[in-house]
Amino acid sequence: MTALDLSRAEWRTSTRSVGNGNCVEVATVDGAVAVRDSKDRHGPVLTFPPSAWHAFVVCAPTR
């Protein structure tokens, strides 16, 4: 498993985010979707294949 280069990632939050720092940030990097906690930008990052992220985004509003 190789580490992704996140140095040039363009992190974004939901447009519904209120800016209080309790957000999930998402970036697309080298064919993967990276997710991190906005309160800990140097902390762990979860990565997912785009197909898995798409399935999550489609199903999440129905739960």
Phi and psi restraints in degrees (range 20) as a CNS / XPLOR table:
assign (resid 1 and name C) (resid 2 and name N)
       (resid 2 and name CA) (resid 2 and name C) 1.0 -103.1 20.0 2
assign (resid 2 and name N) (resid 2 and name CA)
       (resid 2 and name C) (resid 3 and name N) 1.0 147.9 20.0 2
assign (resid 2 and name C) (resid 3 and name N)
       (resid 3 and name CA) (resid 3 and name C) 1.0 -78.5 20.0 2
assign (resid 3 and name N) (resid 3 and name CA)
       (resid 3 and name C) (resid 4 and name N) 1.0 141.8 20.0 2
assign (resid 3 and name C) (resid 4 and name N)
       (resid 4 and name CA) (resid 4 and name C) 1.0 -80.0 20.0 2
assign (resid 4 and name N) (resid 4 and name CA)
       (resid 4 and name C) (resid 5 and name N) 1.0 145.7 20.0 2
assign (resid 4 and name C) (resid 5 and name N)
       (resid 5 and name CA) (resid 5 and name C) 1.0 -85.3 20.0 2
assign (resid 5 and name N) (resid 5 and name CA)
       (resid 5 and name C) (resid 6 and name N) 1.0 104.2 20.0 2
assign (resid 5 and name C) (resid 6 and name N)
       (resid 6 and name CA) (resid 6 and name C) 1.0 -95.0 20.0 2
assign (resid 6 and name N) (resid 6 and name CA)
       (resid 6 and name C) (resid 7 and name N) 1.0 4.1 20.0 2
assign (resid 6 and name C) (resid 7 and name N)
       (resid 7 and name CA) (resid 7 and name C) 1.0 -64.3 20.0 2
assign (resid 7 and name N) (resid 7 and name CA)
       (resid 7 and name C) (resid 8 and name N) 1.0 -25.7 20.0 2
assign (resid 7 and name C) (resid 8 and name N)
       (resid 8 and name CA) (resid 8 and name C) 1.0 -111.3 20.0 2
assign (resid 8 and name N) (resid 8 and name CA)
       (resid 8 and name C) (resid 9 and name N) 1.0 12.0 20.0 2
assign (resid 8 and name C) (resid 9 and name N)
       (resid 9 and name CA) (resid 9 and name C) 1.0 -63.9 20.0 2
assign (resid 9 and name N) (resid 9 and name CA)
       (resid 9 and name C) (resid 10 and name N) 1.0 140.7 20.0 2
assign (resid 9 and name C) (resid 10 and name N)
       (resid 10 and name CA) (resid 10 and name C) 1.0 -104.1 20.0 2
assign (resid 10 and name N) (resid 10 and name CA)
       (resid 10 and name C) (resid 11 and name N) 1.0 93.8 20.0 2
assign (resid 10 and name C) (resid 11 and name N)
       (resid 11 and name CA) (resid 11 and name C) 1.0 -75.4 20.0 2
assign (resid 11 and name N) (resid 11 and name CA)
       (resid 11 and name C) (resid 12 and name N) 1.0 143.3 20.0 2
assign (resid 11 and name C) (resid 12 and name N)
       (resid 12 and name CA) (resid 12 and name C) 1.0 -140.6 20.0 2
assign (resid 12 and name N) (resid 12 and name CA)
       (resid 12 and name C) (resid 13 and name N) 1.0 156.9 20.0 2
assign (resid 12 and name C) (resid 13 and name N)
       (resid 13 and name CA) (resid 13 and name C) 1.0 -119.0 20.0 2
assign (resid 13 and name N) (resid 13 and name CA)
       (resid 13 and name C) (resid 14 and name N) 1.0 170.7 20.0 2
assign (resid 13 and name C) (resid 14 and name N)
       (resid 14 and name CA) (resid 14 and name C) 1.0 -61.8 20.0 2
assign (resid 14 and name N) (resid 14 and name CA)
       (resid 14 and name C) (resid 15 and name N) 1.0 147.8 20.0 2
assign (resid 14 and name C) (resid 15 and name N)
       (resid 15 and name CA) (resid 15 and name C) 1.0 -67.6 20.0 2
assign (resid 15 and name N) (resid 15 and name CA)
       (resid 15 and name C) (resid 16 and name N) 1.0 -15.8 20.0 2
assign (resid 15 and name C) (resid 16 and name N)
       (resid 16 and name CA) (resid 16 and name C) 1.0 -90.0 20.0 2
assign (resid 16 and name N) (resid 16 and name CA)
       (resid 16 and name C) (resid 17 and name N) 1.0 0.8 20.0 2
assign (resid 16 and name C) (resid 17 and name N)
       (resid 17 and name CA) (resid 17 and name C) 1.0 -66.2 20.0 2
assign (resid 17 and name N) (resid 17 and name CA)
       (resid 17 and name C) (resid 18 and name N) 1.0 139.0 20.0 2
assign (resid 17 and name C) (resid 18 and name N)
       (resid 18 and name CA) (resid 18 and name C) 1.0 -94.9 20.0 2
assign (resid 18 and name N) (resid 18 and name CA)
       (resid 18 and name C) (resid 19 and name N) 1.0 1.2 20.0 2
assign (resid 18 and name C) (resid 19 and name N)
       (resid 19 and name CA) (resid 19 and name C) 1.0 77.1 20.0 2
assign (resid 19 and name N) (resid 19 and name CA)
       (resid 19 and name C) (resid 20 and name N) 1.0 21.8 20.0 2
assign (resid 19 and name C) (resid 20 and name N)
       (resid 20 and name CA) (resid 20 and name C) 1.0 -91.6 20.0 2
assign (resid 20 and name N) (resid 20 and name CA)
       (resid 20 and name C) (resid 21 and name N) 1.0 6.2 20.0 2
assign (resid 20 and name C) (resid 21 and name N)
       (resid 21 and name CA) (resid 21 and name C) 1.0 88.1 20.0 2
assign (resid 21 and name N) (resid 21 and name CA)
       (resid 21 and name C) (resid 22 and name N) 1.0 -0.6 20.0 2
assign (resid 21 and name C) (resid 22 and name N)
       (resid 22 and name CA) (resid 22 and name C) 1.0 -101.4 20.0 2
assign (resid 22 and name N) (resid 22 and name CA)
       (resid 22 and name C) (resid 23 and name N) 1.0 61.6 20.0 2
assign (resid 22 and name C) (resid 23 and name N)
       (resid 23 and name CA) (resid 23 and name C) 1.0 -125.2 20.0 2
assign (resid 23 and name N) (resid 23 and name CA)
       (resid 23 and name C) (resid 24 and name N) 1.0 160.8 20.0 2
assign (resid 23 and name C) (resid 24 and name N)
       (resid 24 and name CA) (resid 24 and name C) 1.0 -102.2 20.0 2
assign (resid 24 and name N) (resid 24 and name CA)
       (resid 24 and name C) (resid 25 and name N) 1.0 131.7 20.0 2
assign (resid 24 and name C) (resid 25 and name N)
       (resid 25 and name CA) (resid 25 and name C) 1.0 -107.2 20.0 2
assign (resid 25 and name N) (resid 25 and name CA)
       (resid 25 and name C) (resid 26 and name N) 1.0 143.0 20.0 2
assign (resid 25 and name C) (resid 26 and name N)
       (resid 26 and name CA) (resid 26 and name C) 1.0 -128.8 20.0 2
assign (resid 26 and name N) (resid 26 and name CA)
       (resid 26 and name C) (resid 27 and name N) 1.0 142.4 20.0 2
assign (resid 26 and name C) (resid 27 and name N)
       (resid 27 and name CA) (resid 27 and name C) 1.0 -143.5 20.0 2
assign (resid 27 and name N) (resid 27 and name CA)
       (resid 27 and name C) (resid 28 and name N) 1.0 147.5 20.0 2
assign (resid 27 and name C) (resid 28 and name N)
       (resid 28 and name CA) (resid 28 and name C) 1.0 -100.0 20.0 2
assign (resid 28 and name N) (resid 28 and name CA)
       (resid 28 and name C) (resid 29 and name N) 1.0 123.6 20.0 2
assign (resid 28 and name C) (resid 29 and name N)
       (resid 29 and name CA) (resid 29 and name C) 1.0 -140.1 20.0 2
assign (resid 29 and name N) (resid 29 and name CA)
       (resid 29 and name C) (resid 30 and name N) 1.0 124.1 20.0 2
assign (resid 29 and name C) (resid 30 and name N)
       (resid 30 and name CA) (resid 30 and name C) 1.0 45.4 20.0 2
assign (resid 30 and name N) (resid 30 and name CA)
       (resid 30 and name C) (resid 31 and name N) 1.0 47.2 20.0 2
assign (resid 30 and name C) (resid 31 and name N)
       (resid 31 and name CA) (resid 31 and name C) 1.0 75.8 20.0 2
assign (resid 31 and name N) (resid 31 and name CA)
       (resid 31 and name C) (resid 32 and name N) 1.0 17.7 20.0 2
assign (resid 31 and name C) (resid 32 and name N)
       (resid 32 and name CA) (resid 32 and name C) 1.0 -134.3 20.0 2
assign (resid 32 and name N) (resid 32 and name CA)
       (resid 32 and name C) (resid 33 and name N) 1.0 161.8 20.0 2
assign (resid 32 and name C) (resid 33 and name N)
       (resid 33 and name CA) (resid 33 and name C) 1.0 -108.1 20.0 2
assign (resid 33 and name N) (resid 33 and name CA)
       (resid 33 and name C) (resid 34 and name N) 1.0 124.2 20.0 2
assign (resid 33 and name C) (resid 34 and name N)
       (resid 34 and name CA) (resid 34 and name C) 1.0 -106.1 20.0 2
assign (resid 34 and name N) (resid 34 and name CA)
       (resid 34 and name C) (resid 35 and name N) 1.0 140.8 20.0 2
assign (resid 34 and name C) (resid 35 and name N)
       (resid 35 and name CA) (resid 35 and name C) 1.0 -132.1 20.0 2
assign (resid 35 and name N) (resid 35 and name CA)
       (resid 35 and name C) (resid 36 and name N) 1.0 135.9 20.0 2
assign (resid 35 and name C) (resid 36 and name N)
       (resid 36 and name CA) (resid 36 and name C) 1.0 -145.4 20.0 2
assign (resid 36 and name N) (resid 36 and name CA)
       (resid 36 and name C) (resid 37 and name N) 1.0 167.8 20.0 2
assign (resid 36 and name C) (resid 37 and name N)
       (resid 37 and name CA) (resid 37 and name C) 1.0 -88.3 20.0 2
assign (resid 37 and name N) (resid 37 and name CA)
       (resid 37 and name C) (resid 38 and name N) 1.0 127.2 20.0 2
assign (resid 37 and name C) (resid 38 and name N)
       (resid 38 and name CA) (resid 38 and name C) 1.0 -65.4 20.0 2
assign (resid 38 and name N) (resid 38 and name CA)
       (resid 38 and name C) (resid 39 and name N) 1.0 -21.0 20.0 2
assign (resid 38 and name C) (resid 39 and name N)
       (resid 39 and name CA) (resid 39 and name C) 1.0 -79.0 20.0 2
assign (resid 39 and name N) (resid 39 and name CA)
       (resid 39 and name C) (resid 40 and name N) 1.0 -16.2 20.0 2
assign (resid 39 and name C) (resid 40 and name N)
       (resid 40 and name CA) (resid 40 and name C) 1.0 -135.4 20.0 2
assign (resid 40 and name N) (resid 40 and name CA)
       (resid 40 and name C) (resid 41 and name N) 1.0 69.5 20.0 2
assign (resid 40 and name C) (resid 41 and name N)
       (resid 41 and name CA) (resid 41 and name C) 1.0 -66.3 20.0 2
assign (resid 41 and name N) (resid 41 and name CA)
       (resid 41 and name C) (resid 42 and name N) 1.0 -15.1 20.0 2
assign (resid 41 and name C) (resid 42 and name N)
       (resid 42 and name CA) (resid 42 and name C) 1.0 -105.2 20.0 2
assign (resid 42 and name N) (resid 42 and name CA)
       (resid 42 and name C) (resid 43 and name N) 1.0 6.8 20.0 2
assign (resid 42 and name C) (resid 43 and name N)
       (resid 43 and name CA) (resid 43 and name C) 1.0 -85.2 20.0 2
assign (resid 43 and name N) (resid 43 and name CA)
       (resid 43 and name C) (resid 44 and name N) 1.0 -162.8 20.0 2
assign (resid 43 and name C) (resid 44 and name N)
       (resid 44 and name CA) (resid 44 and name C) 1.0 -65.5 20.0 2
assign (resid 44 and name N) (resid 44 and name CA)
       (resid 44 and name C) (resid 45 and name N) 1.0 151.2 20.0 2
assign (resid 44 and name C) (resid 45 and name N)
       (resid 45 and name CA) (resid 45 and name C) 1.0 -125.6 20.0 2
assign (resid 45 and name N) (resid 45 and name CA)
       (resid 45 and name C) (resid 46 and name N) 1.0 130.8 20.0 2
assign (resid 45 and name C) (resid 46 and name N)
       (resid 46 and name CA) (resid 46 and name C) 1.0 -94.1 20.0 2
assign (resid 46 and name N) (resid 46 and name CA)
       (resid 46 and name C) (resid 47 and name N) 1.0 140.2 20.0 2
assign (resid 46 and name C) (resid 47 and name N)
       (resid 47 and name CA) (resid 47 and name C) 1.0 -123.9 20.0 2
assign (resid 47 and name N) (resid 47 and name CA)
       (resid 47 and name C) (resid 48 and name N) 1.0 146.1 20.0 2
assign (resid 47 and name C) (resid 48 and name N)
       (resid 48 and name CA) (resid 48 and name C) 1.0 -138.0 20.0 2
assign (resid 48 and name N) (resid 48 and name CA)
       (resid 48 and name C) (resid 49 and name N) 1.0 150.3 20.0 2
assign (resid 48 and name C) (resid 49 and name N)
       (resid 49 and name CA) (resid 49 and name C) 1.0 -66.2 20.0 2
assign (resid 49 and name N) (resid 49 and name CA)
       (resid 49 and name C) (resid 50 and name N) 1.0 148.5 20.0 2
assign (resid 49 and name C) (resid 50 and name N)
       (resid 50 and name CA) (resid 50 and name C) 1.0 -54.2 20.0 2
assign (resid 50 and name N) (resid 50 and name CA)
       (resid 50 and name C) (resid 51 and name N) 1.0 -36.1 20.0 2
assign (resid 50 and name C) (resid 51 and name N)
       (resid 51 and name CA) (resid 51 and name C) 1.0 -64.9 20.0 2
assign (resid 51 and name N) (resid 51 and name CA)
       (resid 51 and name C) (resid 52 and name N) 1.0 -38.3 20.0 2
assign (resid 51 and name C) (resid 52 and name N)
       (resid 52 and name CA) (resid 52 and name C) 1.0 -69.1 20.0 2
assign (resid 52 and name N) (resid 52 and name CA)
       (resid 52 and name C) (resid 53 and name N) 1.0 -40.9 20.0 2
assign (resid 52 and name C) (resid 53 and name N)
       (resid 53 and name CA) (resid 53 and name C) 1.0 -64.5 20.0 2
assign (resid 53 and name N) (resid 53 and name CA)
       (resid 53 and name C) (resid 54 and name N) 1.0 -42.0 20.0 2
assign (resid 53 and name C) (resid 54 and name N)
       (resid 54 and name CA) (resid 54 and name C) 1.0 -60.0 20.0 2
assign (resid 54 and name N) (resid 54 and name CA)
       (resid 54 and name C) (resid 55 and name N) 1.0 -45.2 20.0 2
assign (resid 54 and name C) (resid 55 and name N)
       (resid 55 and name CA) (resid 55 and name C) 1.0 -61.0 20.0 2
assign (resid 55 and name N) (resid 55 and name CA)
       (resid 55 and name C) (resid 56 and name N) 1.0 -40.6 20.0 2
assign (resid 55 and name C) (resid 56 and name N)
       (resid 56 and name CA) (resid 56 and name C) 1.0 -62.8 20.0 2
assign (resid 56 and name N) (resid 56 and name CA)
       (resid 56 and name C) (resid 57 and name N) 1.0 -48.5 20.0 2
assign (resid 56 and name C) (resid 57 and name N)
       (resid 57 and name CA) (resid 57 and name C) 1.0 -62.9 20.0 2
assign (resid 57 and name N) (resid 57 and name CA)
       (resid 57 and name C) (resid 58 and name N) 1.0 -37.5 20.0 2
assign (resid 57 and name C) (resid 58 and name N)
       (resid 58 and name CA) (resid 58 and name C) 1.0 -69.0 20.0 2
assign (resid 58 and name N) (resid 58 and name CA)
       (resid 58 and name C) (resid 59 and name N) 1.0 -40.6 20.0 2
assign (resid 58 and name C) (resid 59 and name N)
       (resid 59 and name CA) (resid 59 and name C) 1.0 -85.9 20.0 2
assign (resid 59 and name N) (resid 59 and name CA)
       (resid 59 and name C) (resid 60 and name N) 1.0 -28.1 20.0 2
assign (resid 59 and name C) (resid 60 and name N)
       (resid 60 and name CA) (resid 60 and name C) 1.0 -55.5 20.0 2
assign (resid 60 and name N) (resid 60 and name CA)
       (resid 60 and name C) (resid 61 and name N) 1.0 -44.3 20.0 2
assign (resid 60 and name C) (resid 61 and name N)
       (resid 61 and name CA) (resid 61 and name C) 1.0 -64.9 20.0 2
assign (resid 61 and name N) (resid 61 and name CA)
       (resid 61 and name C) (resid 62 and name N) 1.0 -17.9 20.0 2
assign (resid 61 and name C) (resid 62 and name N)
       (resid 62 and name CA) (resid 62 and name C) 1.0 -90.7 20.0 2
assign (resid 62 and name N) (resid 62 and name CA)
       (resid 62 and name C) (resid 63 and name N) 1.0 -2.9 20.0 2
